[in-house]
Amino acid sequence: MIGVAAVRKELQAGKCWCVVVAEDASPRAVEKVVRLATAKSVPIVPGPRAVAIGAQLGKPPVMAVGVRDRALASGMVPLAPVRS
């Protein structure tokens, strides 16, 4: 799922296995997504800038992307850089 609202909805439904958050996501977006993902014990993967995420998805800038595929998420999380 793409975007803060969609990611939050899927997190609340328990359908999200990890979340990619853009390095330049707004503080409000970070608060909404990161807090909920943390509460649900869903790993957070730091991503590139929102423009780069959006470009890869054929969309305008995207601050958050949720991963619904468990196998994909399991492969992404160990490769993610440590959040600072």
Contact map, one row per residue, 1 for C-alpha under 8 A:
111001100100000000000000000000000000000000000000000000000000000011110000000000000000
111101100000000000000000000000000000000000000000000000000000010111000000000000000000
111111100000000000000000000000000000000000000000000000000000011110000000000000000000
011111110000000000000000000010011000000000000000000000000000001110000000000000000000
001111111000000000000000000000000000000000000000000000000000000000000000000000000000
111111111100000000000000000000000000000000000000000000000000000000000000000000000000
111111111110000100100000000000001000000000000000000000000000000111000000000000000000
000111111111000000000000000000011001000000000000000000000000000000000000000000000000
000011111111100000000000000000000000000000000000000000000000000000000000000000000000
100001111111111100000000000000000000000000000000000000000000000001000000000000000000
000000111111111100000000000000000001100100000000000000000000000000000000000000000000
000000011111111000000000000000000001000000000000000000000000000000000000000000000000
000000001111111100000000000000000000000000000000000000000000000000000000000000000000
000000000111111100000000000000000000000100000000000000000000000000000000000000000000
000000000111111110000000000000000000000000000000000000000000000000010000000000000000
000000100110111111100000000000000000000001000000000000000000000001111000000000000000
000000000000001111100000000000000000000001100000000000000000000001111100100000000000
000000000000000111110000000000000000000001111000000000000000000001110000100010000000
000000100000000111111000000000000000100001111000000000000000000111100000000000000000
000000000000000001111100000000000000000000011110000000000000000111100000000000000000
000000000000000000111110100001000000000000011110000000000000001110000000000000000000
000000000000000000011111100000000000000000000111110010000000011100000000000000000000
000000000000000000001111100000000000000000000111110000000000000000000000000000000000
000000000000000000000111110000000000000000000001110000000000001000000000000000000000
000000000000000000001111111011000000000000000000110000000000001100000000000000000000
000000000000000000000001111111000000000000000000000000000000001000000000000000000000
000000000000000000000000111111100000000000000000000000000000000000000000000000000000
000000000000000000000000011111110000000000000000000000000000000000000000000000000000
000100000000000000000000111111111000000000000000000000000000001100000000000000000000
000000000000000000001000111111111110000000000000000000000000000000000000000000000000
000000000000000000000000001111111110000000000000000000000000000000000000000000000000
000100010000000000000000000111111111000000000000000000000000000000000000000000000000
000100110000000000000000000011111111100000000000000000000000000100000000000000000000
000000000000000000000000000001111111110000010000000000000000000000000000000000000000
000000000000000000000000000001111111111000000000000000000000000000000000000000000000
000000010011000000000000000000011111111100000000000000000000000000000000000000000000
000000000010000000100000000000001111111111110000000000000000000000000000000000000000
000000000000000000000000000000000111111111110000000000000000000000000000000000000000
000000000000000000000000000000000011111111000000000000000000000000000000000000000000
000000000010010000000000000000000001111111000000000000000000000000000000000000000000
000000000000000000000000000000000000111111100000000000000000000000000000000000000000
000000000000000111100000000000000000111111110000000000000000000000000000000000000000
000000000000000011100000000000000000110011111000000000000000000000000000000010000000
000000000000000001111000000000000100110001111100000000000000000000000000000010000000
000000000000000001111000000000000000000000111110000000000000000000000000000110011010
000000000000000000011110000000000000000000011111000000000000000000000000000000011110
000000000000000000011110000000000000000000001111100010000000000000000000000000000000
000000000000000000000111000000000000000000000111110110000000000000000000000000000000
000000000000000000000111100000000000000000000011111110000000001000000000000000000000
000000000000000000000111100000000000000000000001111111000000111100000000000000000000
000000000000000000000000000000000000000000000000111111100001110000000000000000000000
000000000000000000000000000000000000000000000001111111110000100000000000000000000000
000000000000000000000100000000000000000000000011111111111000111000000000000000000000
000000000000000000000000000000000000000000000000011111111111110000000000000000000000
000000000000000000000000000000000000000000000000001111111111100000000000000000000000
000000000000000000000000000000000000000000000000000111111110000000000000000000000000
000000000000000000000000000000000000000000000000000011111110000000000000000000000000
000000000000000000000000000000000000000000000000000001111111000000000000000000000000
000000000000000000000000000000000000000000000000000001111111110000000000000000000000
000000000000000000000000000000000000000000000000001001100111110000000000000000000000
000000000000000000000000000000000000000000000000011111100011111000000000000000000000
011000000000000000000100000000000000000000000000011011000011111110000000000000000000
001100000000000000001101110010000000000000000000110010000000111110000000000000000000
011100100000000000111100100010001000000000000000010000000000011111000000000000000000
111100100000000000111000000000000000000000000000000000000000011111100000000000000000
110000100100000111110000000000000000000000000000000000000000000111110000000000000000
100000000000000111110000000000000000000000000000000000000000000011111101100000000000
100000000000001111000000000000000000000000000000000000000000000001111100100000000000
000000000000000110000000000000000000000000000000000000000000000000111111100000000000
000000000000000010000000000000000000000000000000000000000000000000111111110000000000
000000000000000000000000000000000000000000000000000000000000000000001111111000000000
000000000000000000000000000000000000000000000000000000000000000000101111111100000000
000000000000000011000000000000000000000000000000000000000000000000111111111110000000
000000000000000000000000000000000000000000000000000000000000000000000111111111000000
000000000000000000000000000000000000000000000000000000000000000000000011111111100000
000000000000000000000000000000000000000000001000000000000000000000000001111111110000
000000000000000001000000000000000000000000111000000000000000000000000000111111110000
000000000000000000000000000000000000000000000000000000000000000000000000011111110000
000000000000000000000000000000000000000000000000000000000000000000000000001111111000
000000000000000000000000000000000000000000001100000000000000000000000000000111111100
000000000000000000000000000000000000000000001100000000000000000000000000000000111110
000000000000000000000000000000000000000000000100000000000000000000000000000000011111
000000000000000000000000000000000000000000001100000000000000000000000000000000001111
000000000000000000000000000000000000000000000000000000000000000000000000000000000111
